[in-house]
Amino acid sequence: MRFILLIVVSYVIGFFTAIPIGATQVEIAKRSISGYIKEALMVVAGSVASDLMYGFIAMFGIAPFLKDEKVEAFFWFIGGIILIVLGIFTLIYSHKRGYNNTEKTMLFRSHTSLLVGFSLAVTNPPIIFWWLFCFEFIKSVGIVPNFEPVYAVIFLLSAGAGIASYLSGLALFLRKVGKKISYKTERKINKAMGTLLIMLSLYFFLKSADVLLRFHVL
């Protein structure tokens, strides 16, 4: 019974963890609305793989190293670079007439989408502390009596399934929506998404600069 409860609660935690809108959701939406559902799901796979990687680091690895604010600032900076590149490419391709009806662009290929999903999620090391907090919560309410590797693995895999379920559901829903919108509207959506990615990149750069200024690195 304890294992079933752990699976259910962990799945729900993962599902709700994926809801806040971020760069990953923007990339999923961009591909789904354009009709590239397979590529959108590859973004999902890359993102979940990164989240689980950090989860295993949190449970078994080097969490103390990533508590260093300078390390966190580095990840914020790298994330900003990734986002601004994605934003610029999105704006460029939104102006190319008929590109969704011809050969897939580089950003919409499966292997690239997998890398994009992983890269965006991997620039968020603070999720390590979210994993730790959630597992401590599960322990505090008595779902698991103490830390044991088997409990940690079940928690991570179930939460990962929750994240994947929400993001995959989002991709499938937006694919249906995409079938009902015109090409002109799709271009406007892609422009908006490109602009949003660039705005998010500025936020990442500001977060990185704030930390570095406090440590007199800049």
C-alpha positions, 0 to 999 in steps of 0.5 A: 500500500505504501508503494502505491501511495508513493507512486500516486503522490509522486506522480501528482507532484510531477504533474503539477511541477510541469504546469508553470509556463516556461521556455520548455512549454514554449518550444513544445507549443511552437512545434505542436501548433506547427504540426510537428507532434513527434518533434514536440514529444522529443522536446518533452523527452529531453526535458524529462531526461534532464529533470530526472538527471537532476533528481538523481543528483539530488538524491544520490549526488552532488547537490552541495556543489550546485548550491554555490551561487556562482555555479547557479549564475553560470547556468542562468547565463548559459540558459540565456544564450540558449533562449536568445538563439532559439528566439531569434531563429523562431522569429526568422523562420516565422517570416519564411513563407510556407516553411511549415509546408516544406522540408523541416527546418533544423530546429524542428528535427527530432534529434535537435528537438531532443537536444533543445528540450534537454538543454533548456531543462539542464539550465535549471539546476535549482530544480535539485532543491525542489526534488529534495523539498518534495521528497522531504515532504513525502517523508514528513507526512509519513508516506515513506519512513526514511530515505532508502534508495528504492523509495527515492527511485520510485519517487523520481520515476513516478514524478518524471511520469507526471511531468511527461504526462502533462507536457505530452498532453499539452503537446497533443492538445495544442496539435488539435488546436493547430489544425484549426488555425490559419497559416497567418495566425500560426505565423503570428503565434510563432512571432509571439513565441520568439519574442517571449523566448528573447524576453525570457533570455533577458530575465536569465541574463539579469539573474546571472548578472545579479549574482555575479555583481553581488560577488563582485565578479562583474 
